[in-house]
Amino acid sequence: PQQRFMLELAWEALTDAGVPPMSLGGSDAGVYVAANSNDYGRRLLEDIQNTGAYAVNGTTFYGIANRVSYFLDLRGPSMAVDTACAGSLTALHLASQGLRSGETPIAIVGGLNIMATPALNVALDAAGAMSPDGRSKAFDKDADGYGRGEGAGVVVLKRLADARRDGDPVLAVILGSVVSQDGRSDGMMAPNAEAQEHMLRQVYGRVGISPATVDYVEAHGTGT
């Protein structure tokens, strides 16, 4: 199911960007996808009697990106990344690096999550991560865990000069990005404020903009 979602949304994103999807065939266009939940794949592989050849490429994370590259005949980077809840932004970071280095001229970037079984919910609840009412309450004194959700999204990236040259609609410009880890904290799923402050200082300094000029911040659903 995740491969079908990514195929459909990649097609929609490209057409919305004014790029005929099949026109990219044979090019170095890249696909960067984030995923970290393979509920359906586990179900299929555990049903041994009914598991067949399609389970080889149909249940993996790499298949989500590779399916798009295969269908559109793309020759550039094609990968799935898993950095938990930061996966989509990590994919965006890697795609931006690929564009800036010239490794790829255009990048399809996406992330998705489908909950096909209750198993992971049960495990997360046992770990104390799930809110009893299934809702995230970011930055709230009543925060008591988070609520999982399903969804998918895809964007198409180009170098700004290339997008302007091609007359593409430009919705936003990525000035910079950084990927980091919190290191040791109160727990593997708990944030480290000092480490995250270090990351923010890094990216603002690298891009050369003042935090005071930022007037809107979008945060992780759990507020961490």
N, C-alpha and C positions, 0 to 999 in steps of 0.2 A: 504493500500500500504506500509506503514512503517513496518508493521509486515512481509510482504513478503520480503522486502529488507533485514531486519535483519536476517530472516531465511536463505536466500541465502548467505549472507556475513559471517554469523557465520559458516556455513558449509564450505565455501571456506577457511576461516581463520584457522579453525581446521585442515583441510586436508593439508593446506600449512605448518602448524606447525608439521605435522607428527602424528596427533592425529585422529584416526578413530572416527568420530562424535558419532556414535551409541555405541561406547565402553564406553562412559561416563555414560550410563544409570544406574540409581540407586546410582550414586556417589554424593558427596557434591559439585560438580562443580557449580560455581556461574555465574550469568549473570547480568551485570551492563550496563545500556543503558541510554543515554542522548537524550531527545527530549523536545521541547517546542512549537511545532507548530502542531496543529491537524486540519488543514484546511479540510481535507477529512471527518474527524469525524463530524465536525460541519455541513458540507453539508448533510451528511447522517441523522443526528439527526433532522435537520430542515425540512427535507422532510418527514413529519410525516406519510403520507399515505403509503409511500414505506419503512418506517423503520421497520425492523423486529428483530428477536432474535439475529442475528449476530452483531447488533449494540451494544450489551451489552459488549462483550469482544473485538469487532473489531475496536472500535473507541477510546480506552483509551491509555494513555501512559504506564500504567503498563502492558497492553497486549503485548506491543512490547517486553519486556523482558520475560514475562511469557509465551509467545507463544514459544520462543526458549526452555525454561526450560521444558515446557509441551511436545514438540515434541521430545526432546532428553532424556526425563525422568530424568531431573537433580533435585537434592534435596537440593542444596545449596541456598544461597541468590539469589533473583531475584527481581530486582528493576529498576524503571525508575527515573532519577533525572532531575530536571529542575533548573538550575542556569543561565538561559539565555545563553549568548554566551560562558560561561565557562563550560557548561554542560559536554562535553566529558572529559575534564580534571578533573572535579569533580568526574565523574564516575571512571576514572582511579585512582584517589586518594582513593576512597572508596574500590575499588578492591584491591589495594596495601595493605591497612590496613587489609582487610579480609585475604589476603595471609600471611601477617606477623604474624597475631594473630593465624593462624591455623584454622580459621573458614572455609576456603575453600582451596582445593589443586590446583585448576586451575580456572582461571576466563576468561570469554568471555566479552570483553569490547567494546562498540560501541557507536556511535552517528550518528544521521541522521536528515535531514530536507527535506521535500517535500512541495512545494508550489502548492496546489491544487486549490486555489482561489486567486483572487487579493485583498481580503479584508484586510489582514494584511499589505500589501504594502501601501494601501490607508491610513490606520491608522498611520503607521510609517511616511509616508510623511506628514501627518497633524501634527505630533509631531515634525517635523523638523529633523528627523533622516536620511531620505533617501537623497542620492545625486541626483540632477536633471538628471545627465547622467547615473545613476545606477552603478557608479564605485567607489570603495574605493580608497582613495589616502593617505595611511598611512604615517605619518610623513612629509607630503607635505604642503607647505604654501597654496596650492590651495584646501586643504581638505574641502569638503562641505557636509559631510554626508557619508553614506556608501551604498554599493550595496549588496542586498541579493543574496544568492546562494543556490542551491540544492546540496545535496551530502550525502554520507554515508561512514563510515569506521569502521572496526572491527579489534581488535588485541586480541591475546591470551596471557595471563600472567601466569607464574609459578614462584615459588621461584627459584632463580638461582641454588641452590644446586640440586633441583629436576629436573630442566631442564638438567643439566649436567649429572645427574644420568641416565636420560632417553635417553640421546643422542639427545636431541632436538636441532634444529638450533636456536641459540640465536642472535637476531638482535640488541638488545639494552638492557641496564640495567637501571632500575629506581633507582637512589640513594635516592631520597626523594621527598616529595611533601608537599604542604600546601594549605589549603583553607581558604580564608578570605573575608571580605566584606569591602568596602571603607568607610562605615559609611556615614556621611553627607558630601555633596559636593555641587557644583553649581547646581546640579539637579540629580534626581534618576538615569539617564542614563549617567551622566558625571563622569569621573574618579577623584580620589583624589590621587595626586602624593605622598603625605606624607604617606598615608595609604599603597600604593603599595610599597613604599620603605621599610616600616616596615615589610611587608610580605616577601620581598626579603631577608632582613636581618635575619628574622626568619628561612627561609628554608636553607640559606647558613650556618648559625650557627648550626642548628640542624643536618645537614648532615656532617658538618665539612670540607667544601671545600671553597677555596677563590674565590670570583668573578673574580679575575684576571686570573684564570685558564680557564674561560669560553671563547671560541672563536667563538661561533655561538649562536645567539639568534633568535628564531622564535616568532613573535608577533601576537597579535590579528589583524584581518583584518582592524579594524578602527584605529589601532595604539594606542588604549587606554590601 
